[in-house]
C-alpha cells in the first residue's frame, strides 16, 4: 500500500509540474527609445556603406565594359 501511495504522489507531482509549464507567457516589453536610437546609430552607417558599395560596383562594371569594348 505504501508503494501505491508513493507512486500516486509521484504521478501527481509530475502532472502538477507538467501543467505549471503550460502557463501563458507574457509578451516581451516593447523596445525602449534608447534601444531604438542605439540600433539606428549602428544601422545607418551600415546602410550608407552598402549604398556606396553598390555605386562602386556599378562604376567598376561600367569601366570593365569600356575596357572590354576597347580591346575588341
mmCIF file of the N, C-alpha and C atoms, coordinates in Angstrom:
data_MODEL
# 
_entry.id   MODEL 
# 
loop_
_atom_site.group_PDB 
_atom_site.id 
_atom_site.type_symbol 
_atom_site.label_atom_id 
_atom_site.label_alt_id 
_atom_site.label_comp_id 
_atom_site.label_asym_id 
_atom_site.label_entity_id 
_atom_site.label_seq_id 
_atom_site.pdbx_PDB_ins_code 
_atom_site.Cartn_x 
_atom_site.Cartn_y 
_atom_site.Cartn_z 
_atom_site.occupancy 
_atom_site.B_iso_or_equiv 
_atom_site.pdbx_formal_charge 
_atom_site.auth_seq_id 
_atom_site.auth_comp_id 
_atom_site.auth_asym_id 
_atom_site.auth_atom_id 
_atom_site.pdbx_PDB_model_num 
ATOM 1   N N  . UNK A 1 1  ? 0.808  -1.189 0.000   1.00 0.00 ? 1  UNK A N  1 
ATOM 2   C CA . UNK A 1 1  ? 0.000  0.000  0.000   1.00 0.00 ? 1  UNK A CA 1 
ATOM 3   C C  . UNK A 1 1  ? 0.855  1.258  0.000   1.00 0.00 ? 1  UNK A C  1 
ATOM 4   N N  . UNK A 1 2  ? 1.979  1.200  0.662   1.00 0.00 ? 2  UNK A N  1 
ATOM 5   C CA . UNK A 1 2  ? 2.868  2.341  0.735   1.00 0.00 ? 2  UNK A CA 1 
ATOM 6   C C  . UNK A 1 2  ? 3.455  2.664  -0.641  1.00 0.00 ? 2  UNK A C  1 
ATOM 7   N N  . UNK A 1 3  ? 3.772  1.648  -1.440  1.00 0.00 ? 3  UNK A N  1 
ATOM 8   C CA . UNK A 1 3  ? 4.312  1.873  -2.775  1.00 0.00 ? 3  UNK A CA 1 
ATOM 9   C C  . UNK A 1 3  ? 3.264  2.482  -3.698  1.00 0.00 ? 3  UNK A C  1 
ATOM 10  N N  . UNK A 1 4  ? 1.999  2.138  -3.468  1.00 0.00 ? 4  UNK A N  1 
ATOM 11  C CA . UNK A 1 4  ? 0.921  2.720  -4.271  1.00 0.00 ? 4  UNK A CA 1 
ATOM 12  C C  . UNK A 1 4  ? 0.809  4.205  -3.981  1.00 0.00 ? 4  UNK A C  1 
ATOM 13  N N  . UNK A 1 5  ? 0.884  4.564  -2.715  1.00 0.00 ? 5  UNK A N  1 
ATOM 14  C CA . UNK A 1 5  ? 0.807  5.983  -2.341  1.00 0.00 ? 5  UNK A CA 1 
ATOM 15  C C  . UNK A 1 5  ? 1.993  6.755  -2.907  1.00 0.00 ? 5  UNK A C  1 
ATOM 16  N N  . UNK A 1 6  ? 3.167  6.168  -2.831  1.00 0.00 ? 6  UNK A N  1 
ATOM 17  C CA . UNK A 1 6  ? 4.368  6.825  -3.362  1.00 0.00 ? 6  UNK A CA 1 
ATOM 18  C C  . UNK A 1 6  ? 4.231  7.018  -4.869  1.00 0.00 ? 6  UNK A C  1 
ATOM 19  N N  . UNK A 1 7  ? 3.761  6.003  -5.553  1.00 0.00 ? 7  UNK A N  1 
ATOM 20  C CA . UNK A 1 7  ? 3.566  6.099  -6.999  1.00 0.00 ? 7  UNK A CA 1 
ATOM 21  C C  . UNK A 1 7  ? 2.533  7.152  -7.361  1.00 0.00 ? 7  UNK A C  1 
ATOM 22  N N  . UNK A 1 8  ? 1.453  7.179  -6.614  1.00 0.00 ? 8  UNK A N  1 
ATOM 23  C CA . UNK A 1 8  ? 0.405  8.182  -6.879  1.00 0.00 ? 8  UNK A CA 1 
ATOM 24  C C  . UNK A 1 8  ? 0.927  9.596  -6.604  1.00 0.00 ? 8  UNK A C  1 
ATOM 25  N N  . UNK A 1 9  ? 1.713  9.741  -5.534  1.00 0.00 ? 9  UNK A N  1 
ATOM 26  C CA . UNK A 1 9  ? 2.271  11.058 -5.205  1.00 0.00 ? 9  UNK A CA 1 
ATOM 27  C C  . UNK A 1 9  ? 3.229  11.518 -6.301  1.00 0.00 ? 9  UNK A C  1 
ATOM 28  N N  . UNK A 1 10 ? 4.029  10.607 -6.803  1.00 0.00 ? 10 UNK A N  1 
ATOM 29  C CA . UNK A 1 10 ? 4.958  10.958 -7.882  1.00 0.00 ? 10 UNK A CA 1 
ATOM 30  C C  . UNK A 1 10 ? 4.201  11.300 -9.160  1.00 0.00 ? 10 UNK A C  1 
ATOM 31  N N  . UNK A 1 11 ? 3.161  10.550 -9.457  1.00 0.00 ? 11 UNK A N  1 
ATOM 32  C CA . UNK A 1 11 ? 2.348  10.825 -10.628 1.00 0.00 ? 11 UNK A CA 1 
ATOM 33  C C  . UNK A 1 11 ? 1.670  12.182 -10.510 1.00 0.00 ? 11 UNK A C  1 
ATOM 34  N N  . UNK A 1 12 ? 1.147  12.484 -9.328  1.00 0.00 ? 12 UNK A N  1 
ATOM 35  C CA . UNK A 1 12 ? 0.503  13.770 -9.087  1.00 0.00 ? 12 UNK A CA 1 
ATOM 36  C C  . UNK A 1 12 ? 1.511  14.917 -9.211  1.00 0.00 ? 12 UNK A C  1 
ATOM 37  N N  . UNK A 1 13 ? 2.711  14.719 -8.666  1.00 0.00 ? 13 UNK A N  1 
ATOM 38  C CA . UNK A 1 13 ? 3.751  15.746 -8.749  1.00 0.00 ? 13 UNK A CA 1 
ATOM 39  C C  . UNK A 1 13 ? 4.144  15.988 -10.208 1.00 0.00 ? 13 UNK A C  1 
ATOM 40  N N  . UNK A 1 14 ? 4.259  14.932 -10.986 1.00 0.00 ? 14 UNK A N  1 
ATOM 41  C CA . UNK A 1 14 ? 4.617  15.072 -12.402 1.00 0.00 ? 14 UNK A CA 1 
ATOM 42  C C  . UNK A 1 14 ? 3.519  15.812 -13.159 1.00 0.00 ? 14 UNK A C  1 
ATOM 43  N N  . UNK A 1 15 ? 2.261  15.517 -12.847 1.00 0.00 ? 15 UNK A N  1 
ATOM 44  C CA . UNK A 1 15 ? 1.151  16.194 -13.515 1.00 0.00 ? 15 UNK A CA 1 
ATOM 45  C C  . UNK A 1 15 ? 1.133  17.676 -13.166 1.00 0.00 ? 15 UNK A C  1 
ATOM 46  N N  . UNK A 1 16 ? 1.394  17.991 -11.896 1.00 0.00 ? 16 UNK A N  1 
ATOM 47  C CA . UNK A 1 16 ? 1.413  19.401 -11.474 1.00 0.00 ? 16 UNK A CA 1 
ATOM 48  C C  . UNK A 1 16 ? 2.535  20.149 -12.180 1.00 0.00 ? 16 UNK A C  1 
ATOM 49  N N  . UNK A 1 17 ? 3.712  19.550 -12.258 1.00 0.00 ? 17 UNK A N  1 
ATOM 50  C CA . UNK A 1 17 ? 4.839  20.198 -12.932 1.00 0.00 ? 17 UNK A CA 1 
ATOM 51  C C  . UNK A 1 17 ? 4.574  20.382 -14.425 1.00 0.00 ? 17 UNK A C  1 
ATOM 52  N N  . UNK A 1 18 ? 3.942  19.387 -15.035 1.00 0.00 ? 18 UNK A N  1 
ATOM 53  C CA . UNK A 1 18 ? 3.633  19.499 -16.463 1.00 0.00 ? 18 UNK A CA 1 
ATOM 54  C C  . UNK A 1 18 ? 2.629  20.604 -16.716 1.00 0.00 ? 18 UNK A C  1 
ATOM 55  N N  . UNK A 1 19 ? 1.619  20.707 -15.868 1.00 0.00 ? 19 UNK A N  1 
ATOM 56  C CA . UNK A 1 19 ? 0.621  21.757 -16.044 1.00 0.00 ? 19 UNK A CA 1 
ATOM 57  C C  . UNK A 1 19 ? 1.176  23.135 -15.707 1.00 0.00 ? 19 UNK A C  1 
ATOM 58  N N  . UNK A 1 20 ? 2.122  23.221 -14.801 1.00 0.00 ? 20 UNK A N  1 
ATOM 59  C CA . UNK A 1 20 ? 2.731  24.507 -14.447 1.00 0.00 ? 20 UNK A CA 1 
ATOM 60  C C  . UNK A 1 20 ? 3.494  25.083 -15.637 1.00 0.00 ? 20 UNK A C  1 
ATOM 61  N N  . UNK A 1 21 ? 4.036  24.232 -16.471 1.00 0.00 ? 21 UNK A N  1 
ATOM 62  C CA . UNK A 1 21 ? 4.770  24.695 -17.651 1.00 0.00 ? 21 UNK A CA 1 
ATOM 63  C C  . UNK A 1 21 ? 3.868  25.170 -18.767 1.00 0.00 ? 21 UNK A C  1 
ATOM 64  N N  . UNK A 1 22 ? 2.577  24.958 -18.659 1.00 0.00 ? 22 UNK A N  1 
ATOM 65  C CA . UNK A 1 22 ? 1.648  25.330 -19.717 1.00 0.00 ? 22 UNK A CA 1 
ATOM 66  C C  . UNK A 1 22 ? 1.082  26.742 -19.534 1.00 0.00 ? 22 UNK A C  1 
ATOM 67  N N  . UNK A 1 23 ? 1.546  27.478 -18.550 1.00 0.00 ? 23 UNK A N  1 
ATOM 68  C CA . UNK A 1 23 ? 1.016  28.823 -18.310 1.00 0.00 ? 23 UNK A CA 1 
ATOM 69  C C  . UNK A 1 23 ? 1.300  29.748 -19.482 1.00 0.00 ? 23 UNK A C  1 
ATOM 70  N N  . UNK A 1 24 ? 0.525  30.813 -19.581 1.00 0.00 ? 24 UNK A N  1 
ATOM 71  C CA . UNK A 1 24 ? 0.718  31.770 -20.666 1.00 0.00 ? 24 UNK A CA 1 
ATOM 72  C C  . UNK A 1 24 ? 1.976  32.589 -20.406 1.00 0.00 ? 24 UNK A C  1 
ATOM 73  N N  . UNK A 1 25 ? 2.751  32.774 -21.441 1.00 0.00 ? 25 UNK A N  1 
ATOM 74  C CA . UNK A 1 25 ? 3.942  33.611 -21.335 1.00 0.00 ? 25 UNK A CA 1 
ATOM 75  C C  . UNK A 1 25 ? 3.569  35.034 -21.679 1.00 0.00 ? 25 UNK A C  1 
ATOM 76  N N  . UNK A 1 26 ? 4.147  35.963 -20.942 1.00 0.00 ? 26 UNK A N  1 
ATOM 77  C CA . UNK A 1 26 ? 3.895  37.365 -21.249 1.00 0.00 ? 26 UNK A CA 1 
ATOM 78  C C  . UNK A 1 26 ? 4.692  37.751 -22.477 1.00 0.00 ? 26 UNK A C  1 
ATOM 79  N N  . UNK A 1 27 ? 4.129  38.654 -23.255 1.00 0.00 ? 27 UNK A N  1 
ATOM 80  C CA . UNK A 1 27 ? 4.843  39.156 -24.420 1.00 0.00 ? 27 UNK A CA 1 
ATOM 81  C C  . UNK A 1 27 ? 6.001  40.015 -23.937 1.00 0.00 ? 27 UNK A C  1 
ATOM 82  N N  . UNK A 1 28 ? 7.115  39.997 -24.661 1.00 0.00 ? 28 UNK A N  1 
ATOM 83  C CA . UNK A 1 28 ? 8.243  40.825 -24.234 1.00 0.00 ? 28 UNK A CA 1 
ATOM 84  C C  . UNK A 1 28 ? 7.865  42.302 -24.334 1.00 0.00 ? 28 UNK A C  1 
ATOM 85  N N  . UNK A 1 29 ? 8.399  43.108 -23.451 1.00 0.00 ? 29 UNK A N  1 
ATOM 86  C CA . UNK A 1 29 ? 8.063  44.531 -23.498 1.00 0.00 ? 29 UNK A CA 1 
ATOM 87  C C  . UNK A 1 29 ? 8.602  45.161 -24.776 1.00 0.00 ? 29 UNK A C  1 
ATOM 88  N N  . UNK A 1 30 ? 7.956  46.195 -25.280 1.00 0.00 ? 30 UNK A N  1 
ATOM 89  C CA . UNK A 1 30 ? 8.452  46.837 -26.499 1.00 0.00 ? 30 UNK A CA 1 
ATOM 90  C C  . UNK A 1 30 ? 9.812  47.481 -26.240 1.00 0.00 ? 30 UNK A C  1 
ATOM 91  N N  . UNK A 1 31 ? 10.636 47.584 -27.268 1.00 0.00 ? 31 UNK A N  1 
ATOM 92  C CA . UNK A 1 31 ? 11.961 48.165 -27.070 1.00 0.00 ? 31 UNK A CA 1 
ATOM 93  C C  . UNK A 1 31 ? 11.856 49.617 -26.608 1.00 0.00 ? 31 UNK A C  1 
ATOM 94  N N  . UNK A 1 32 ? 12.773 49.995 -25.762 1.00 0.00 ? 32 UNK A N  1 
ATOM 95  C CA . UNK A 1 32 ? 12.799 51.365 -25.266 1.00 0.00 ? 32 UNK A CA 1 
ATOM 96  C C  . UNK A 1 32 ? 13.349 52.281 -26.349 1.00 0.00 ? 32 UNK A C  1 
ATOM 97  N N  . UNK A 1 33 ? 13.041 53.567 -26.230 1.00 0.00 ? 33 UNK A N  1 
ATOM 98  C CA . UNK A 1 33 ? 13.510 54.542 -27.219 1.00 0.00 ? 33 UNK A CA 1 
ATOM 99  C C  . UNK A 1 33 ? 15.034 54.563 -27.306 1.00 0.00 ? 33 UNK A C  1 
ATOM 100 N N  . UNK A 1 34 ? 15.698 54.403 -26.171 1.00 0.00 ? 34 UNK A N  1 
ATOM 101 C CA . UNK A 1 34 ? 17.157 54.424 -26.193 1.00 0.00 ? 34 UNK A CA 1 
ATOM 102 C C  . UNK A 1 34 ? 17.709 53.218 -26.938 1.00 0.00 ? 34 UNK A C  1 
ATOM 103 N N  . UNK A 1 35 ? 16.998 52.094 -26.884 1.00 0.00 ? 35 UNK A N  1 
ATOM 104 C CA . UNK A 1 35 ? 17.437 50.912 -27.638 1.00 0.00 ? 35 UNK A CA 1 
ATOM 105 C C  . UNK A 1 35 ? 17.256 51.148 -29.131 1.00 0.00 ? 35 UNK A C  1 
ATOM 106 N N  . UNK A 1 36 ? 16.154 51.797 -29.490 1.00 0.00 ? 36 UNK A N  1 
ATOM 107 C CA . UNK A 1 36 ? 15.929 52.109 -30.908 1.00 0.00 ? 36 UNK A CA 1 
ATOM 108 C C  . UNK A 1 36 ? 16.984 53.079 -31.417 1.00 0.00 ? 36 UNK A C  1 
ATOM 109 N N  . UNK A 1 37 ? 17.324 54.073 -30.598 1.00 0.00 ? 37 UNK A N  1 
ATOM 110 C CA . UNK A 1 37 ? 18.337 55.046 -31.004 1.00 0.00 ? 37 UNK A CA 1 
ATOM 111 C C  . UNK A 1 37 ? 19.679 54.358 -31.218 1.00 0.00 ? 37 UNK A C  1 
ATOM 112 N N  . UNK A 1 38 ? 20.020 53.452 -30.342 1.00 0.00 ? 38 UNK A N  1 
ATOM 113 C CA . UNK A 1 38 ? 21.273 52.713 -30.487 1.00 0.00 ? 38 UNK A CA 1 
ATOM 114 C C  . UNK A 1 38 ? 21.247 51.855 -31.745 1.00 0.00 ? 38 UNK A C  1 
ATOM 115 N N  . UNK A 1 39 ? 20.127 51.224 -32.003 1.00 0.00 ? 39 UNK A N  1 
ATOM 116 C CA . UNK A 1 39 ? 20.016 50.397 -33.200 1.00 0.00 ? 39 UNK A CA 1 
ATOM 117 C C  . UNK A 1 39 ? 20.154 51.252 -34.459 1.00 0.00 ? 39 UNK A C  1 
ATOM 118 N N  . UNK A 1 40 ? 19.523 52.430 -34.458 1.00 0.00 ? 40 UNK A N  1 
ATOM 119 C CA . UNK A 1 40 ? 19.651 53.338 -35.615 1.00 0.00 ? 40 UNK A CA 1 
ATOM 120 C C  . UNK A 1 40 ? 21.089 53.811 -35.769 1.00 0.00 ? 40 UNK A C  1 
ATOM 121 N N  . UNK A 1 41 ? 21.759 54.121 -34.645 1.00 0.00 ? 41 UNK A N  1 
ATOM 122 C CA . UNK A 1 41 ? 23.143 54.583 -34.707 1.00 0.00 ? 41 UNK A CA 1 
ATOM 123 C C  . UNK A 1 41 ? 24.059 53.526 -35.314 1.00 0.00 ? 41 UNK A C  1 
ATOM 124 N N  . UNK A 1 42 ? 23.729 52.278 -35.108 1.00 0.00 ? 42 UNK A N  1 
ATOM 125 C CA . UNK A 1 42 ? 24.522 51.195 -35.688 1.00 0.00 ? 42 UNK A CA 1 
ATOM 126 C C  . UNK A 1 42 ? 24.121 50.952 -37.138 1.00 0.00 ? 42 UNK A C  1 
ATOM 127 N N  . UNK A 1 43 ? 22.830 50.995 -37.423 1.00 0.00 ? 43 UNK A N  1 
ATOM 128 C CA . UNK A 1 43 ? 22.326 50.593 -38.735 1.00 0.00 ? 43 UNK A CA 1 
ATOM 129 C C  . UNK A 1 43 ? 22.587 51.640 -39.821 1.00 0.00 ? 43 UNK A C  1 
ATOM 130 N N  . UNK A 1 44 ? 22.489 52.933 -39.487 1.00 0.00 ? 44 UNK A N  1 
ATOM 131 C CA . UNK A 1 44 ? 22.623 53.981 -40.510 1.00 0.00 ? 44 UNK A CA 1 
ATOM 132 C C  . UNK A 1 44 ? 23.975 53.948 -41.227 1.00 0.00 ? 44 UNK A C  1 
ATOM 133 N N  . UNK A 1 45 ? 25.110 53.856 -40.509 1.00 0.00 ? 45 UNK A N  1 
ATOM 134 C CA . UNK A 1 45 ? 26.387 53.772 -41.236 1.00 0.00 ? 45 UNK A CA 1 
ATOM 135 C C  . UNK A 1 45 ? 26.498 52.519 -42.101 1.00 0.00 ? 45 UNK A C  1 
ATOM 136 N N  . UNK A 1 46 ? 25.924 51.425 -41.631 1.00 0.00 ? 46 UNK A N  1 
ATOM 137 C CA . UNK A 1 46 ? 25.958 50.200 -42.435 1.00 0.00 ? 46 UNK A CA 1 
ATOM 138 C C  . UNK A 1 46 ? 25.158 50.370 -43.719 1.00 0.00 ? 46 UNK A C  1 
ATOM 139 N N  . UNK A 1 47 ? 23.990 51.014 -43.626 1.00 0.00 ? 47 UNK A N  1 
ATOM 140 C CA . UNK A 1 47 ? 23.182 51.258 -44.821 1.00 0.00 ? 47 UNK A CA 1 
ATOM 141 C C  . UNK A 1 47 ? 23.912 52.167 -45.799 1.00 0.00 ? 47 UNK A C  1 
ATOM 142 N N  . UNK A 1 48 ? 24.585 53.197 -45.268 1.00 0.00 ? 48 UNK A N  1 
ATOM 143 C CA . UNK A 1 48 ? 25.350 54.099 -46.130 1.00 0.00 ? 48 UNK A CA 1 
ATOM 144 C C  . UNK A 1 48 ? 26.466 53.341 -46.837 1.00 0.00 ? 48 UNK A C  1 
ATOM 145 N N  . UNK A 1 49 ? 27.153 52.508 -46.095 1.00 0.00 ? 49 UNK A N  1 
ATOM 146 C CA . UNK A 1 49 ? 28.257 51.739 -46.678 1.00 0.00 ? 49 UNK A CA 1 
ATOM 147 C C  . UNK A 1 49 ? 27.755 50.810 -47.776 1.00 0.00 ? 49 UNK A C  1 
ATOM 148 N N  . UNK A 1 50 ? 26.601 50.200 -47.568 1.00 0.00 ? 50 UNK A N  1 
ATOM 149 C CA . UNK A 1 50 ? 26.044 49.318 -48.608 1.00 0.00 ? 50 UNK A CA 1 
ATOM 150 C C  . UNK A 1 50 ? 25.680 50.103 -49.864 1.00 0.00 ? 50 UNK A C  1 
ATOM 151 N N  . UNK A 1 51 ? 25.147 51.311 -49.680 1.00 0.00 ? 51 UNK A N  1 
ATOM 152 C CA . UNK A 1 51 ? 24.788 52.142 -50.831 1.00 0.00 ? 51 UNK A CA 1 
ATOM 153 C C  . UNK A 1 51 ? 26.043 52.533 -51.610 1.00 0.00 ? 51 UNK A C  1 
ATOM 154 N N  . UNK A 1 52 ? 27.090 52.928 -50.902 1.00 0.00 ? 52 UNK A N  1 
ATOM 155 C CA . UNK A 1 52 ? 28.343 53.300 -51.555 1.00 0.00 ? 52 UNK A CA 1 
ATOM 156 C C  . UNK A 1 52 ? 28.939 52.087 -52.260 1.00 0.00 ? 52 UNK A C  1 
ATOM 157 N N  . UNK A 1 53 ? 28.884 50.946 -51.610 1.00 0.00 ? 53 UNK A N  1 
ATOM 158 C CA . UNK A 1 53 ? 29.414 49.729 -52.216 1.00 0.00 ? 53 UNK A CA 1 
ATOM 159 C C  . UNK A 1 53 ? 28.687 49.412 -53.527 1.00 0.00 ? 53 UNK A C  1 
ATOM 160 N N  . UNK A 1 54 ? 27.382 49.590 -53.540 1.00 0.00 ? 54 UNK A N  1 
ATOM 161 C CA . UNK A 1 54 ? 26.608 49.344 -54.755 1.00 0.00 ? 54 UNK A CA 1 
ATOM 162 C C  . UNK A 1 54 ? 27.003 50.294 -55.883 1.00 0.00 ? 54 UNK A C  1 
ATOM 163 N N  . UNK A 1 55 ? 27.195 51.569 -55.543 1.00 0.00 ? 55 UNK A N  1 
ATOM 164 C CA . UNK A 1 55 ? 27.612 52.543 -56.559 1.00 0.00 ? 55 UNK A CA 1 
ATOM 165 C C  . UNK A 1 55 ? 28.999 52.214 -57.095 1.00 0.00 ? 55 UNK A C  1 
ATOM 166 N N  . UNK A 1 56 ? 29.918 51.858 -56.221 1.00 0.00 ? 56 UNK A N  1 
ATOM 167 C CA . UNK A 1 56 ? 31.268 51.492 -56.670 1.00 0.00 ? 56 UNK A CA 1 
ATOM 168 C C  . UNK A 1 56 ? 31.242 50.249 -57.553 1.00 0.00 ? 56 UNK A C  1 
ATOM 169 N N  . UNK A 1 57 ? 30.380 49.309 -57.232 1.00 0.00 ? 57 UNK A N  1 
ATOM 170 C CA . UNK A 1 57 ? 30.256 48.101 -58.052 1.00 0.00 ? 57 UNK A CA 1 
ATOM 171 C C  . UNK A 1 57 ? 29.755 48.460 -59.454 1.00 0.00 ? 57 UNK A C  1 
ATOM 172 N N  . UNK A 1 58 ? 28.779 49.356 -59.520 1.00 0.00 ? 58 UNK A N  1 
ATOM 173 C CA . UNK A 1 58 ? 28.271 49.791 -60.832 1.00 0.00 ? 58 UNK A CA 1 
ATOM 174 C C  . UNK A 1 58 ? 29.363 50.476 -61.639 1.00 0.00 ? 58 UNK A C  1 
ATOM 175 N N  . UNK A 1 59 ? 30.145 51.344 -60.986 1.00 0.00 ? 59 UNK A N  1 
ATOM 176 C CA . UNK A 1 59 ? 31.231 52.033 -61.682 1.00 0.00 ? 59 UNK A CA 1 
ATOM 177 C C  . UNK A 1 59 ? 32.278 51.035 -62.173 1.00 0.00 ? 59 UNK A C  1 
ATOM 178 N N  . UNK A 1 60 ? 32.588 50.061 -61.351 1.00 0.00 ? 60 UNK A N  1 
ATOM 179 C CA . UNK A 1 60 ? 33.565 49.043 -61.736 1.00 0.00 ? 60 UNK A CA 1 
ATOM 180 C C  . UNK A 1 60 ? 33.076 48.257 -62.956 1.00 0.00 ? 60 UNK A C  1 
ATOM 181 N N  . UNK A 1 61 ? 31.811 47.886 -62.950 1.00 0.00 ? 61 UNK A N  1 
ATOM 182 C CA . UNK A 1 61 ? 31.259 47.138 -64.084 1.00 0.00 ? 61 UNK A CA 1 
ATOM 183 C C  . UNK A 1 61 ? 31.269 47.985 -65.352 1.00 0.00 ? 61 UNK A C  1 
ATOM 184 N N  . UNK A 1 62 ? 30.942 49.273 -65.231 1.00 0.00 ? 62 UNK A N  1 
ATOM 185 C CA . UNK A 1 62 ? 30.958 50.154 -66.402 1.00 0.00 ? 62 UNK A CA 1 
ATOM 186 C C  . UNK A 1 62 ? 32.378 50.290 -66.948 1.00 0.00 ? 62 UNK A C  1 
ATOM 187 N N  . UNK A 1 63 ? 33.352 50.443 -66.067 1.00 0.00 ? 63 UNK A N  1 
ATOM 188 C CA . UNK A 1 63 ? 34.744 50.545 -66.505 1.00 0.00 ? 63 UNK A CA 1 
ATOM 189 C C  . UNK A 1 63 ? 35.199 49.259 -67.168 1.00 0.00 ? 63 UNK A C  1 
ATOM 190 N N  . UNK A 1 64 ? 34.791 48.146 -66.609 1.00 0.00 ? 64 UNK A N  1 
ATOM 191 C CA . UNK A 1 64 ? 35.169 46.854 -67.170 1.00 0.00 ? 64 UNK A CA 1 
ATOM 192 C C  . UNK A 1 64 ? 34.577 46.681 -68.573 1.00 0.00 ? 64 UNK A C  1 
ATOM 193 N N  . UNK A 1 65 ? 33.326 47.115 -68.749 1.00 0.00 ? 65 UNK A N  1 
ATOM 194 C CA . UNK A 1 65 ? 32.719 47.055 -70.092 1.00 0.00 ? 65 UNK A CA 1 
ATOM 195 C C  . UNK A 1 65 ? 33.485 47.923 -71.086 1.00 0.00 ? 65 UNK A C  1 
ATOM 196 N N  . UNK A 1 66 ? 33.879 49.123 -70.652 1.00 0.00 ? 66 UNK A N  1 
ATOM 197 C CA . UNK A 1 66 ? 34.636 50.006 -71.530 1.00 0.00 ? 66 UNK A CA 1 
ATOM 198 C C  . UNK A 1 66 ? 35.966 49.377 -71.915 1.00 0.00 ? 66 UNK A C  1 
ATOM 199 N N  . UNK A 1 67 ? 36.642 48.749 -70.964 1.00 0.00 ? 67 UNK A N  1 
ATOM 200 C CA . UNK A 1 67 ? 37.911 48.095 -71.270 1.00 0.00 ? 67 UNK A CA 1 
ATOM 201 C C  . UNK A 1 67 ? 37.708 46.924 -72.221 1.00 0.00 ? 67 UNK A C  1 
ATOM 202 N N  . UNK A 1 68 ? 36.657 46.171 -72.014 1.00 0.00 ? 68 UNK A N  1 
ATOM 203 C CA . UNK A 1 68 ? 36.371 45.036 -72.894 1.00 0.00 ? 68 UNK A CA 1 
ATOM 204 C C  . UNK A 1 68 ? 36.072 45.515 -74.314 1.00 0.00 ? 68 UNK A C  1 
ATOM 205 N N  . UNK A 1 69 ? 35.322 46.622 -74.439 1.00 0.00 ? 69 UNK A N  1 
ATOM 206 C CA . UNK A 1 69 ? 34.991 47.158 -75.769 1.00 0.00 ? 69 UNK A CA 1 
ATOM 207 C C  . UNK A 1 69 ? 36.241 47.708 -76.442 1.00 0.00 ? 69 UNK A C  1 
ATOM 208 N N  . UNK A 1 70 ? 37.146 48.303 -75.665 1.00 0.00 ? 70 UNK A N  1 
ATOM 209 C CA . UNK A 1 70 ? 38.364 48.863 -76.234 1.00 0.00 ? 70 UNK A CA 1 
ATOM 210 C C  . UNK A 1 70 ? 39.313 47.772 -76.740 1.00 0.00 ? 70 UNK A C  1 
ATOM 211 N N  . UNK A 1 71 ? 39.287 46.625 -76.105 1.00 0.00 ? 71 UNK A N  1 
ATOM 212 C CA . UNK A 1 71 ? 40.142 45.515 -76.529 1.00 0.00 ? 71 UNK A CA 1 
ATOM 213 C C  . UNK A 1 71 ? 39.667 44.888 -77.833 1.00 0.00 ? 71 UNK A C  1 
ATOM 214 N N  . UNK A 1 72 ? 38.412 44.978 -78.121 1.00 0.00 ? 72 UNK A N  1 
ATOM 215 C CA . UNK A 1 72 ? 37.874 44.305 -79.306 1.00 0.00 ? 72 UNK A CA 1 
ATOM 216 C C  . UNK A 1 72 ? 38.074 45.108 -80.520 1.00 0.00 ? 72 UNK A C  1 
# 
